[in-house]
Amino acid sequence: MYRFSVPESPSRRCVLPFAADPPQLAGLRQAVRAELAAWGMSALVDEAQLIATELASNVIKHVGQGAAATLVLDADADQLRVELHDNSPKEPERRQPACDEEHGRGLQLLAGLSVAWGTIHTAVGKAIWCELPLPADESRRRIQRATTVIETYARAVGSPAARLSHRPALEESTTSLILDLLHWLTAHGLDPDDILDRAQTHFDAVAMSSEVMAGPSMHRQPVPRRD
């Protein structure tokens, strides 16, 4: 029988090449949001988007508009590493801008949002990196485990290139996985309807708990129950 193991804390890596032009920044932010959501790291979206925008803007200002650059997202269970690679060997200047200055605060922002940051030389230029800690969260752990299962399942059925940030591929893989699980439950003498109802009950309870903790300003749309 074919067996596979699902690691609890998989590492993930995404490489996003782009041209350092202002119109490219919106697409870069969208890509960051999509990848982190697929990894169960939505809690870091705002910080990661801000850092990506600031670092990409620095490439435009100091390397040149249209310069080739690459954003790398590298994640494990507890933190996210963001790297911005460009073709210039010149390191950023660490300066203390005056209170009325509008520029020169990028590195201060980087230091304030991250637990560690720095610059490394590469074969073609340099990379500025920073590490963002991820707060402990059970929902995030569940999303990460589900992501690993879906990725493993996609490879098992012969579609390893499917990206979870691509919605049609995500819907197709998830639907196919749930269908196989329903067949598996039936083959083992279990009631699929009972299992689905129990899962829905647990999901609703967790969602309701999150809503209470968030306060009265949060309004969750209820998940439709099956007939």
Secondary structure, 3 states (H helix, E strand, C coil): CCCCCCCCCCCEEEEEEEECCCCHHHHHHHHHHHHHHHCCCHHHHHHHHHHHHHHHHHHHHHCCCCCEEEEEEEECCCEEEEEEEECCCCCCCCCCCCCCCCCCCHHHHHHHHCCEEEEEECCCCEEEEEEEECCCCHHHHHHHHHHHHHHHHHHHCCCCCCCCCCHHHHHHHHHHHHHHHHHHHHHCCCCHHHHHHHHHHHHHHHHHHHHHHHCCCCCCCCCCCCC
